Amino acid sequence: MNKLSGTIPPEISNLANLIYLDLRINQISGTIPSQIGSLVKLQILFIFDNHLNGPIPGEIGQLWSLTKLSLGGNFLSSIPASLGNLNNLSLLYLYGKLSGPIPSIDLWRNILKEKSPQCLGNISSLQYVMMSHNNLSGELPPSNCNLTSLKVLHLGRNNLKGAIPQCFGNMSGNLEVLDMEHNNLFGTLPTAFSIGSALRSFNLNGNRLEGKIPRSLEICQRLEVLLI
């Protein structure tokens, strides 16, 4: 929380033992250097709320030790599919002013376009996925159901279409918040909610869903918010 300016130098790759890099809330500009992928011991990378632009380098996908990655509040684009390699990631925040195609993950209030990400399902350790308030299109990939550790899934206020994969109901053992309001989803609600469901908030308001409310919702005894 300073007023640092300038760019991130390629020589950052010399910090080979770095575990925690926090440059958040400054005035850093330019692009993220590809050399950052050399910091293979890095576990936490926070560069949010700066003035960075350009693509997120694919080399970030080489940071296999990362557990937390936040690049939000910048002007980044072209999120690489290599983010799906970050199998230890539990938090990925890319909120802000992103644009371009996206293959992944917490993208709250961006200007994202193209289709819903396919590689999310590769990161089974993810607990929080937020991609609300974007321009995401396409259908929800069933591979998202591989996110067995997921607690919060926000996909509201996009242009997603198609049916909700029935396997979403199978995720309710850990899933606490499911929000896909104001999209173009159609078909029926997921029916396979699990016994002992952790679901507290279920919001599918503002779509084109039809059919009956599934009786399996009665299993969700922790449910506090139901908007359909």
Backbone hydrogen bonds in HBPLUS format (Angstrom, degrees):
<---DONOR---> <-ACCEPTOR-->    atom                        ^
c    i                          cat <-CA-CA->   ^        H-A-AA   ^      H-
h    n   atom  resd res      DA  || num        DHA   H-A  angle D-A-AA Bond
n    s   type  num  typ     dist DA aas  dist angle  dist       angle   num
A0027-GLN N   A0004-LEU O   2.71 MM  23  5.53 150.5  1.80 159.4 168.0     1
A0029-SER N   A0006-GLY O   2.83 MM  23  5.88 164.1  1.85 161.3 165.9     2
A0012-ILE N   A0009-PRO O   3.07 MM   3  5.82 161.1  2.11 121.9 124.2     3
A0013-SER N   A0010-PRO O   3.25 MM   3  6.40 175.4  2.25 129.0 129.3     4
A0014-ASN N   A0011-GLU O   2.88 MM   3  5.64 170.6  1.89 123.9 127.2     5
A0015-LEU N   A0012-ILE O   3.09 MM   3  5.79 167.1  2.10 120.2 124.1     6
A0018-LEU N   A0015-LEU O   3.12 MM   3  5.60 166.0  2.14 122.8 124.3     7
A0043-GLN N   A0019-ILE O   2.74 MM  24  5.29 172.3  1.74 138.6 140.7     8
A0044-ILE N   A0019-ILE O   3.21 MM  25  6.64 158.5  2.26 156.5 161.9     9
A0021-LEU N   A0044-ILE O   2.98 MM  23  6.23 169.4  1.99 158.3 161.0    10
A0046-PHE N   A0021-LEU O   2.93 MM  25  6.28 168.6  1.94 163.6 167.5    11
A0023-LEU N   A0046-PHE O   2.77 MM  23  6.00 171.1  1.78 171.1 169.2    12
A0025-ILE N   A0048-PHE O   2.86 MM  23  6.25 156.1  1.92 154.0 162.1    13
A0051-HIS N   A0028-ILE O   2.74 MM  23  5.54 153.3  1.81 159.1 161.4    14
A0053-ASN N   A0030-GLY O   2.87 MM  23  5.81 159.4  1.91 146.1 151.2    15
A0036-ILE N   A0033-PRO O   3.11 MM   3  5.89 169.9  2.12 120.7 123.7    16
A0037-GLY N   A0034-SER O   3.09 MM   3  6.04 170.6  2.10 125.7 128.3    17
A0038-SER N   A0035-GLN O   2.98 MM   3  5.68 167.8  2.00 121.3 124.0    18
A0039-LEU N   A0036-ILE O   3.16 MM   3  5.81 170.6  2.17 120.0 122.9    19
A0040-VAL N   A0038-SER O   2.88 MM   2  5.49 136.4  2.07 105.0  92.0    20
A0042-LEU N   A0039-LEU O   3.03 MM   3  5.60 165.2  2.05 121.4 126.0    21
A0067-THR N   A0043-GLN O   2.75 MM  24  5.40 173.1  1.76 144.5 142.6    22
A0068-LYS N   A0043-GLN O   3.25 MM  25  6.66 159.6  2.29 158.5 162.9    23
A0045-LEU N   A0068-LYS O   3.02 MM  23  6.33 162.6  2.05 154.4 159.5    24
A0070-SER N   A0045-LEU O   2.99 MM  25  6.41 164.7  2.02 162.3 165.4    25
A0047-ILE N   A0070-SER O   2.92 MM  23  6.24 171.9  1.93 175.5 178.1    26
A0049-ASP N   A0072-GLY O   2.72 MM  23  6.14 151.9  1.80 140.4 149.1    27
A0075-PHE N   A0052-LEU O   2.76 MM  23  5.73 151.7  1.84 156.4 165.8    28
A0077-SER N   A0054-GLY O   2.92 MM  23  5.64 143.2  2.06 131.5 131.8    29
A0056-ILE N   A0077-SER O   3.04 MM  21  6.39 135.0  2.25 171.1 175.4    30
A0060-ILE N   A0057-PRO O   3.09 MM   3  5.95 170.1  2.10 122.8 125.7    31
A0061-GLY N   A0058-GLY O   2.99 MM   3  5.77 155.2  2.06 120.0 126.2    32
A0062-GLN N   A0059-GLU O   2.87 MM   3  5.40 163.1  1.90 117.0 121.1    33
A0063-LEU N   A0060-ILE O   3.03 MM   3  5.58 169.1  2.04 120.7 123.4    34
A0064-TRP N   A0062-GLN O   2.95 MM   2  5.51 133.8  2.17 103.7  90.3    35
A0066-LEU N   A0063-LEU O   3.04 MM   3  5.74 168.4  2.06 124.5 128.2    36
A0090-SER N   A0067-THR O   2.89 MM  23  5.46 177.2  1.89 137.9 138.3    37
A0091-LEU N   A0067-THR O   3.25 MM  24  6.59 153.5  2.32 153.3 159.9    38
A0069-LEU N   A0091-LEU O   3.02 MM  22  6.20 157.5  2.07 143.5 150.6    39
A0093-TYR N   A0069-LEU O   2.89 MM  24  6.35 155.5  1.95 151.6 159.6    40
A0071-LEU N   A0093-TYR O   2.90 MM  22  6.31 147.8  2.01 167.9 177.1    41
A0073-GLY N   A0095-TYR O   2.54 MM  22  5.93 141.8  1.67 129.7 141.7    42
A0099-SER N   A0076-LEU O   3.15 MM  23  6.69 143.2  2.30 146.5 157.4    43
A0083-LEU N   A0080-PRO O   3.26 MM   3  6.09 173.2  2.27 118.8 120.6    44
A0084-GLY N   A0081-ALA O   2.99 MM   3  5.92 165.0  2.01 125.2 129.2    45
A0085-ASN N   A0082-SER O   2.88 MM   3  5.46 165.8  1.90 118.3 122.5    46
A0086-LEU N   A0083-LEU O   3.09 MM   3  5.65 168.9  2.10 118.9 122.5    47
A0087-ASN N   A0085-ASN O   2.85 MM   2  5.62 129.7  2.10 111.9  96.2    48
A0089-LEU N   A0086-LEU O   3.17 MM   3  5.61 166.9  2.19 117.5 121.0    49
A0127-GLN N   A0090-SER O   3.40 MM  37  5.43 168.2  2.41 127.3 127.4    50
A0094-LEU N   A0106-ASP O   2.26 MM  12  5.24 155.0  1.31 160.5 166.9    51
A0096-GLY N   A0108-TRP O   3.06 MM  12  6.60 141.7  2.21 155.7 163.1    52
A0111-ILE N   A0098-LEU O   2.78 MM  13  5.33 141.4  1.92 138.5 151.5    53
A0107-LEU N   A0130-MET O   1.95 MM  23  5.48 119.6  1.26 140.9 166.3    54
A0109-ARG N   A0132-SER O   2.92 MM  23  6.06 147.8  2.03 137.5 147.9    55
A0135-ASN N   A0112-LEU O   2.76 MM  23  5.26 132.6  1.99 134.5 149.9    56
A0137-SER N   A0114-GLU O   2.79 MM  23  5.76 155.3  1.85 154.2 158.5    57
A0116-SER N   A0137-SER O   2.79 MM  21  5.92 122.2  2.13 161.5 167.5    58
A0122-ASN N   A0119-CYS O   3.00 MM   3  5.55 164.6  2.03 118.2 123.3    59
A0123-ILE N   A0120-LEU O   3.02 MM   3  5.90 170.6  2.02 131.0 133.4    60
A0126-LEU N   A0123-ILE O   3.14 MM   3  5.86 171.2  2.14 124.2 126.9    61
A0151-LYS N   A0127-GLN O   2.76 MM  24  5.04 168.1  1.77 128.5 132.5    62
A0152-VAL N   A0127-GLN O   3.05 MM  25  6.46 157.6  2.10 157.4 164.2    63
A0129-VAL N   A0152-VAL O   2.92 MM  23  6.09 165.8  1.94 153.8 158.5    64
A0154-HIS N   A0129-VAL O   2.82 MM  25  6.21 164.7  1.85 158.2 163.6    65
A0131-MET N   A0154-HIS O   2.68 MM  23  5.75 168.3  1.70 153.7 158.0    66
A0133-HIS N   A0156-GLY O   2.95 MM  23  6.42 146.9  2.06 146.9 157.5    67
A0159-ASN N   A0136-LEU O   2.74 MM  23  5.47 146.6  1.85 154.1 164.6    68
A0161-LYS N   A0138-GLY O   2.93 MM  23  5.75 166.4  1.95 143.1 146.2    69
A0144-ASN N   A0141-PRO O   3.05 MM   3  5.93 169.0  2.06 125.8 128.7    70
A0145-CYS N   A0142-PRO O   2.92 MM   3  5.69 159.3  1.97 121.3 127.2    71
A0146-ASN N   A0143-SER O   2.96 MM   3  5.57 165.7  1.99 118.1 122.1    72
A0147-LEU N   A0144-ASN O   3.10 MM   3  5.81 165.4  2.12 121.2 123.7    73
A0148-THR N   A0146-ASN O   2.83 MM   2  5.49 131.3  2.07 109.6  94.2    74
A0150-LEU N   A0147-LEU O   3.15 MM   3  5.47 164.2  2.17 113.6 118.2    75
A0176-GLU N   A0151-LYS O   2.71 MM  25  5.11 157.6  1.75 129.5 136.9    76
A0177-VAL N   A0151-LYS O   3.03 MM  26  6.47 157.6  2.09 156.0 162.2    77
A0153-LEU N   A0177-VAL O   2.88 MM  24  6.07 159.6  1.92 152.2 158.9    78
A0179-ASP N   A0153-LEU O   2.94 MM  26  6.26 169.8  1.95 170.0 171.2    79
A0155-LEU N   A0179-ASP O   2.73 MM  24  6.00 178.1  1.73 177.0 177.7    80
A0157-ARG N   A0181-GLU O   2.70 MM  24  5.99 162.6  1.73 154.9 159.3    81
A0184-ASN N   A0160-LEU O   2.70 MM  24  5.56 150.0  1.78 161.4 172.1    82
A0186-PHE N   A0162-GLY O   2.97 MM  24  5.65 160.9  2.01 128.6 134.5    83
A0168-PHE N   A0165-PRO O   2.99 MM   3  5.85 170.4  2.00 125.1 128.2    84
A0169-GLY N   A0166-GLN O   3.15 MM   3  6.02 151.8  2.23 122.4 126.6    85
A0170-ASN N   A0167-CYS O   2.92 MM   3  5.11 133.5  2.14 101.3 114.4    86
A0171-MET N   A0168-PHE O   3.08 MM   3  5.36 151.4  2.16 105.7 114.3    87
A0172-SER N   A0169-GLY O   3.29 MM   3  5.65 167.7  2.30 111.6 114.9    88
A0174-ASN N   A0171-MET O   3.32 MM   3  6.37 153.3  2.39 132.5 133.2    89
A0175-LEU N   A0171-MET O   3.07 MM   4  5.88 164.5  2.10 150.4 151.2    90
A0198-ALA N   A0172-SER O   2.77 MM  26  5.92 160.1  1.81 167.8 169.8    91
A0200-ARG N   A0176-GLU O   2.73 MM  24  5.09 169.0  1.74 132.1 136.1    92
A0201-SER N   A0176-GLU O   3.03 MM  25  6.45 157.8  2.08 160.2 165.5    93
A0178-LEU N   A0201-SER O   2.94 MM  23  6.22 165.2  1.96 156.3 160.4    94
A0203-ASN N   A0178-LEU O   2.91 MM  25  6.30 169.1  1.92 163.2 166.6    95
A0180-MET N   A0203-ASN O   2.86 MM  23  6.16 164.4  1.89 174.3 178.9    96
A0182-HIS N   A0205-ASN O   2.72 MM  23  6.18 157.1  1.77 150.1 158.3    97
A0208-ARG N   A0185-LEU O   2.75 MM  23  5.69 156.7  1.80 166.8 174.8    98
A0210-GLU N   A0187-GLY O   2.84 MM  23  5.81 161.4  1.87 159.5 162.0    99
A0224-GLU N   A0200-ARG O   2.69 MM  24  5.14 168.8  1.70 133.5 137.5   100
A0225-VAL N   A0200-ARG O   2.96 MM  25  6.36 158.7  2.00 154.3 160.2   101
A0202-PHE N   A0225-VAL O   2.84 MM  23  6.02 158.7  1.89 145.1 151.7   102
A0227-LEU N   A0202-PHE O   2.90 MM  25  6.28 166.3  1.92 156.9 161.2   103
A0204-LEU N   A0227-LEU O   2.76 MM  23  6.06 155.6  1.81 168.3 176.9   104
A0217-LEU N   A0214-PRO O   3.12 MM   3  5.86 167.6  2.13 117.3 121.2   105
A0218-GLU N   A0215-ARG O   2.96 MM   3  5.78 162.0  1.99 122.2 127.3   106
A0219-ILE N   A0216-SER O   3.02 MM   3  5.51 157.0  2.07 111.3 118.1   107
A0220-CYS N   A0217-LEU O   2.96 MM   3  5.38 149.0  2.06 109.9 118.8   108
A0221-GLN N   A0219-ILE O   2.83 MM   2  5.63 131.5  2.06 111.6  96.2   109
A0223-LEU N   A0220-CYS O   3.15 MM   3  5.56 165.1  2.17 115.4 119.1   110
